[in-house]
Amino acid sequence: MRCYPRKALRNTAVLISLVALLYVSVYSPNTETSDYGEVQIWARELVSQQFHSERNLQIFHHLQNDTVPFNMSYKFLAGFPAVSQKYLTVGLSSVKRKQGFYLLDTLHSIFTESSQEELEEMVVVVLLADFDTDWNKRMLKAIYKRFYGPVLKGQLLVTHLEQKHYPPLEGLKRNFNDPPDRVYFRSKQNVDYAFLLSVSANLSRYYIMLEDDVVCARNFLTSIKKFIQSHGDSPWVTMEFSKLGYIGKLYHSSSLPQLASFLYLFYQEMPCDWLLGHFSKLLVQVKPIRFKPSLFQHVGLYSSFKGTLNRLKDEDFEQDPKTVSDNPAADIFTDIIHFKEFTAEKAYDLGTSFFWGKNPSAGNHFTLVFHNPVAPKRILIRTGAPDSKKDILVSADVEVGHDPVRTDKVLQCSKYFKLGSLVDGQFEKKDIQVDIDSALSCLRIFVSQSQEQWVIIHRIQIWI
């Protein structure tokens, strides 16, 4: 019998779309659904049958494309993979806790803090990782009851790994002198995440790891996209959008099979967040690439391990990070000598590092040449240490230019116009389009007076 995966995918999508149209009420994240009308109940049952059909399972195996490192069969308990890849997969694993329950609130935060446009580019994958079958069934029912809209739209997938597929979890090595129950917990957690990564390997371009007890910043996907774009073609393994454990760790989806195999291979050796750090270093990313402010906050009061009290918070978290700029792709040139790894790119990449240069002289410059002309609405430049006025750029003009040309292997604009000057090492100008009616190719900080002290440029932000 011949199999036509594309046709099967198309038929599945059409069926789901037709059933979704039967819903009278459109999903609203602020509304919990307790009762369904007769048509809604029928639609739910029909879609549930489709979710669990053998054809859907075959389709998913086709999408896997043999990238999963585990020799096992699995399927989604709810939801269905999209025909085409999304931009981002949000993955989280959940187990039964002795105290506290946060999973539904975490899902609520993901969906309510995202715009409809963002949700179209995103899929959330939940692994119900407890060995208690009754608990998993209750959670599946609760998820479907509250989030049936995202399930029907293919924005929320739920999966589970049966206990028989796990490697031995008892009698393992007691590394770091951890007690047996702690070794069991962290070893199982590594396998949980290895499986979750495998399930998610082909769903999107990027994957971000969360815990089941977090809240999200507003429009977090937009901030993530801007941060990725600000790094251009620079290679990276992991980006961090929180400083707590493995919350907010972002990966290329193409790396997920490798990472899943890595977690599975060393599952009994150490905690997951330690393994993630080793994975990045093995792929030659020694320094973390972290976005600030943090986009995810830990809110769980009780740990999933023994239900112990856990008040861990990320003080860099902002619920509504309005300060996130666009920072269009640009090449950066400067004749100010930098110190160690504090290179020019660090001033512009929206991360937590900065450019640190040795005593600038009059006539030195720090220049951005945009890959494509831009029409900025606002420009912000901050120099000096963030917590003091040390190493500020004392005297410099901010200029914009047109018509880039290459001279001595350096790109520069042939014409520059003064936009303003730094005051106490700072510069900010809004409504730039009022004064400049054409797109710009360059932004230059031109040093007008020599200084003995070094200079820190810790932030250049551009909104377009």
C-alpha positions in Angstrom: 0.0 0.0 0.0 1.4 3.4 -1.0 1.6 6.2 1.6 1.2 9.8 0.7 2.4 11.8 3.7 1.7 15.3 2.2 -1.8 14.3 1.3 -2.3 12.8 4.7 -1.1 16.0 6.3 -3.4 18.1 4.2 -6.4 15.9 4.9 -5.7 16.0 8.6 -5.4 19.8 8.6 -8.6 20.2 6.6 -10.5 17.9 9.0 -9.2 19.8 12.1 -10.1 23.1 10.4 -13.6 22.0 9.7 -14.2 20.8 13.2 -12.7 24.0 14.6 -15.3 26.0 12.7 -18.1 24.3 14.5 -17.1 26.1 17.7 -19.4 28.9 18.5 -17.1 30.5 21.0 -13.6 31.5 20.0 -10.9 30.7 22.6 -10.3 33.5 25.1 -7.4 33.0 27.5 -9.2 34.8 30.3 -12.2 32.5 30.2 -12.2 29.0 31.8 -14.7 26.7 30.0 -16.7 24.5 32.3 -19.5 23.4 30.0 -19.8 22.6 26.3 -22.8 22.9 24.1 -23.9 19.8 22.3 -22.1 20.7 19.1 -18.9 21.5 21.1 -19.0 18.1 22.8 -19.4 16.3 19.5 -16.6 18.3 18.0 -14.3 17.6 20.9 -15.0 13.8 20.7 -14.4 13.8 16.9 -11.1 15.7 17.2 -10.0 13.5 20.1 -10.5 10.4 17.8 -8.5 12.1 15.1 -5.7 12.9 17.6 -5.4 9.3 18.6 -5.8 7.8 15.1 -3.1 5.5 13.6 -2.9 7.9 10.6 -1.9 10.8 12.9 0.7 8.6 14.5 2.1 7.7 11.0 2.1 11.3 10.0 4.1 12.3 13.1 6.6 9.5 12.5 7.1 10.9 9.0 7.7 14.4 10.5 10.3 13.0 12.8 12.6 12.2 9.9 14.6 9.7 12.0 16.1 12.4 14.2 14.9 10.9 17.5 17.7 9.1 19.4 15.3 6.8 21.2 14.0 3.6 19.7 10.4 3.9 20.9 7.0 4.9 19.6 5.0 7.7 21.0 2.2 10.0 20.1 0.5 13.2 21.2 -2.3 12.8 23.8 -3.7 16.1 22.6 -3.0 18.4 19.7 -1.5 17.7 16.4 1.8 18.9 14.7 1.5 21.6 12.2 2.1 20.9 8.5 4.9 23.5 8.4 7.5 24.4 11.0 6.8 27.2 13.5 9.3 29.8 14.6 9.5 28.7 18.3 8.6 25.6 20.4 8.1 26.2 24.1 8.8 22.9 25.9 7.9 22.1 29.5 7.7 19.0 31.6 5.4 18.5 34.6 5.1 16.0 37.4 2.8 15.6 40.4 3.9 17.8 43.3 3.4 17.1 47.0 2.4 20.7 47.4 1.4 23.3 44.9 0.3 23.0 41.3 1.3 25.6 38.7 1.1 24.0 35.2 -2.3 25.5 34.2 -1.2 29.0 35.4 2.0 28.7 33.4 0.1 27.8 30.2 -2.3 30.6 30.9 0.7 33.0 31.1 2.2 31.8 27.9 -1.0 32.3 25.9 -2.2 35.5 27.5 1.1 37.3 27.3 1.4 36.5 23.6 -0.4 38.3 20.7 -2.4 36.4 18.2 0.4 37.0 15.6 2.9 35.5 18.0 0.8 32.5 18.7 0.7 31.7 15.0 4.5 31.4 15.1 4.6 29.3 18.3 3.8 25.8 19.6 3.8 24.7 23.2 4.7 21.1 24.0 3.8 19.7 27.5 5.3 16.4 28.7 3.2 14.8 31.5 6.1 13.0 33.0 4.6 11.4 36.1 4.4 7.7 36.4 0.9 8.1 38.1 -1.4 7.3 35.2 -4.5 8.7 37.0 -2.7 12.0 37.6 -1.8 12.2 33.9 -5.4 11.6 32.9 -6.6 14.3 35.3 -4.1 16.8 33.9 -4.9 15.9 30.3 -8.6 16.5 31.0 -7.8 19.8 32.9 -5.6 21.0 30.0 -8.2 20.2 27.4 -11.0 21.8 29.4 -9.2 25.1 29.9 -7.2 25.3 26.6 -9.3 23.5 24.0 -8.8 26.5 21.7 -5.0 26.2 21.4 -5.3 22.4 21.2 -7.6 22.7 18.2 -5.4 25.2 16.5 -2.3 23.1 16.9 -0.7 25.6 19.3 -0.7 23.2 22.3 0.5 19.6 22.2 0.5 17.1 25.1 2.6 13.9 25.2 3.8 11.2 27.7 6.5 8.6 27.9 5.6 5.3 29.5 7.7 4.1 32.4 8.8 1.0 30.5 10.9 3.2 28.2 13.0 4.7 31.0 16.5 3.4 31.7 17.3 2.1 35.3 16.5 4.8 37.9 17.3 2.8 41.1 20.7 1.9 42.4 22.5 4.6 40.4 25.9 6.3 41.2 25.7 8.7 44.1 27.7 11.5 42.5 28.3 14.6 44.7 27.2 12.4 47.6 23.5 13.0 46.8 21.0 10.8 48.6 19.4 8.1 46.5 16.0 9.9 46.2 17.8 13.0 44.9 19.7 10.9 42.4 16.5 9.2 41.3 14.8 12.6 40.8 17.5 14.4 38.8 18.2 11.3 36.7 14.6 10.8 35.8 14.3 14.6 35.0 17.2 14.3 32.5 15.4 11.5 30.7 12.2 13.5 30.8 13.9 16.4 29.1 15.7 14.2 26.6 12.4 12.8 25.5 10.8 16.2 25.3 13.6 17.5 23.2 13.2 14.5 20.8 9.5 15.1 20.5 10.1 18.7 19.6 13.0 18.3 17.2 11.2 19.1 14.0 8.4 21.4 15.1 10.1 24.8 14.7 13.3 26.6 14.0 14.1 27.3 17.7 13.3 25.7 21.0 13.1 27.2 24.4 13.0 25.3 27.7 10.8 26.3 30.6 9.7 24.9 33.9 6.0 24.3 34.7 5.9 27.0 37.4 6.8 30.3 35.6 5.2 33.4 34.3 6.2 35.1 31.1 6.9 38.7 30.1 4.5 40.3 27.7 5.3 39.6 24.0 8.3 37.4 25.0 8.5 35.9 21.5 9.0 39.3 19.9 11.8 40.0 22.3 13.4 36.6 21.6 13.2 37.3 17.8 14.9 40.7 18.2 17.7 39.2 20.2 18.3 36.4 17.7 18.3 38.9 14.8 20.7 41.2 16.6 23.3 38.5 16.5 23.1 38.2 12.7 25.2 35.3 11.4 27.3 35.0 14.5 27.3 31.3 15.6 25.8 30.4 19.0 24.7 27.2 20.8 22.6 28.5 23.6 20.9 31.8 24.4 19.6 32.6 27.8 16.4 34.5 28.7 16.5 33.9 32.4 19.4 33.5 34.8 17.7 30.7 36.8 18.7 27.1 36.1 17.4 25.8 32.7 14.5 28.3 32.6 14.6 30.2 29.3 17.4 28.3 27.6 17.0 28.7 23.8 18.5 26.3 21.2 18.4 25.8 17.4 16.0 22.9 16.8 18.7 21.3 14.6 20.7 20.8 17.8 17.9 19.1 19.8 18.7 15.5 18.7 22.3 16.0 19.8 21.2 17.6 23.1 18.6 14.8 23.7 21.3 12.1 23.2 23.7 14.0 25.5 21.1 14.2 28.3 20.2 10.6 27.9 23.8 9.4 27.8 24.8 11.2 31.0 21.4 11.1 32.7 22.7 9.7 36.0 25.8 11.9 36.2 24.6 15.3 37.3 21.6 17.7 37.3 20.1 18.9 34.0 21.3 22.5 34.2 24.9 21.3 34.7 24.7 19.1 31.7 23.3 22.0 29.6 26.3 24.1 30.5 28.7 21.3 29.5 26.9 20.8 26.2 27.4 24.5 25.3 31.1 24.3 26.2 31.6 21.1 24.2 30.3 23.0 21.2 32.7 25.8 21.9 30.4 28.4 23.4 32.4 29.2 26.5 30.6 32.5 27.5 26.9 32.7 28.1 24.8 34.8 25.7 22.2 36.3 27.9 19.3 38.7 27.2 18.4 41.2 29.8 15.8 41.9 31.2 14.8 38.3 31.9 11.6 37.2 30.1 10.6 34.4 32.6 10.1 34.4 36.3 10.0 31.5 38.6 6.8 31.6 40.8 6.5 28.1 42.2 6.6 28.2 46.0 7.1 24.4 46.5 9.7 22.3 44.6 8.7 19.3 42.5 11.3 17.4 44.6 9.8 16.5 48.0 7.6 19.6 48.0 10.3 21.7 49.7 9.9 25.4 50.1 11.6 27.3 47.2 11.5 31.1 47.0 13.9 31.4 44.1 13.3 34.6 42.1 15.0 36.3 39.1 15.5 40.0 40.1 16.2 40.9 36.4 12.6 39.9 35.3 10.4 42.5 33.9 6.7 41.8 33.2 6.4 44.4 30.5 9.9 44.9 29.0 9.1 48.1 27.0 12.8 48.8 26.7 13.5 46.1 24.1 14.7 47.7 20.9 14.9 46.5 17.3 18.7 46.9 16.7 18.6 46.2 13.0 21.5 44.0 11.7 24.7 46.1 11.2 28.5 45.7 10.8 30.4 47.5 13.5 33.8 49.3 13.1 35.9 51.2 15.7 39.5 52.3 15.9 39.3 52.3 19.7 41.4 49.4 21.1 39.2 47.0 23.0 40.1 45.1 26.2 40.1 41.3 26.2 36.7 39.9 25.1 34.8 43.2 25.5 34.5 43.7 21.8 32.5 46.3 19.8 29.7 43.9 19.1 28.9 43.6 22.8 27.6 47.2 22.9 24.9 46.4 20.3 23.7 42.8 20.8 21.1 43.4 23.5 23.0 41.1 25.9 24.4 41.7 29.3 28.0 42.4 28.3 29.5 45.7 26.9 32.3 47.2 24.9 35.3 48.3 26.9 37.9 50.4 25.1 41.2 51.9 26.1 41.6 55.6 26.5 39.9 57.1 23.3 41.5 60.0 21.4 39.9 62.8 19.5 39.0 61.6 16.1 38.3 58.0 17.1 35.0 56.6 16.1 32.5 53.8 16.9 30.4 53.2 13.7 27.4 51.0 12.8 26.8 50.4 9.1 23.4 48.9 8.7 22.9 45.9 6.3 19.9 47.7 5.0 19.0 51.4 5.3 16.8 52.1 8.3 14.4 54.9 9.4 14.9 55.0 13.2 12.3 56.4 15.5 14.5 56.5 18.6 18.2 56.1 19.4 19.6 55.5 22.9 23.3 55.4 23.8 24.6 54.6 27.3 28.3 54.8 28.2 30.0 54.2 31.5 29.6 51.4 34.1 25.9 50.8 34.7 26.2 51.3 38.5 28.5 54.3 38.4 29.8 57.2 36.3 33.2 55.5 35.7 34.5 55.0 32.2 32.0 57.3 30.5 32.7 58.8 27.1 33.2 62.4 28.1 33.0 64.3 24.8 31.5 62.9 21.6 29.0 63.7 18.8 26.4 61.3 17.5 26.1 61.4 13.7 24.1 59.7 11.1 25.1 59.1 7.5 24.2 58.0 4.0 26.0 56.4 1.0 28.3 53.7 2.6 31.6 53.1 0.8 34.5 50.8 1.7 38.0 52.2 2.4 40.9 50.2 3.8 38.6 47.2 4.5 36.3 49.4 6.6 32.8 50.5 5.7 32.0 54.2 6.2 29.3 56.5 5.0 30.5 59.3 2.7 28.2 61.9 4.2 27.5 62.4 7.9 25.1 64.8 9.7 25.3 65.6 13.4 22.3 64.4 15.4 23.4 65.6 18.8 26.1 65.1 21.5 26.6 62.9 24.5 25.7 64.6 27.8 27.3 63.0 30.9 28.1 60.0 28.7 24.4 59.5 27.6 22.4 60.2 24.5 18.8 59.8 23.6 16.7 61.2 20.8 13.1 60.4 20.0 10.9 61.2 17.0 14.0 61.2 14.7 11.8 60.9 11.6 10.6 64.4 12.2 14.1 65.8 11.6 15.3 63.2 9.0 13.0 62.2 6.2 15.2 59.6 4.5 16.5 56.2 5.6 20.0 56.0 7.2 22.9 53.8 6.4 25.3 54.6 9.3 25.3 55.6 13.0 28.6 57.0 14.3 29.9 58.1 17.7 32.7 60.5 16.9 35.1 61.3 19.8 35.7 65.1 20.0 38.1 65.2 22.9 40.8 62.8 24.1 40.5 61.3 27.6 42.8 59.3 29.9 40.2 57.0 31.3 38.9 54.0 29.4 35.4 54.0 28.0 32.5 51.6 28.4 29.7 51.6 25.8 27.2 49.2 27.5 24.2 49.9 25.4 23.3 51.2 21.9 19.6 50.7 21.1 17.7 51.6 18.0 13.9 51.5 17.5 12.5 51.4 14.0 
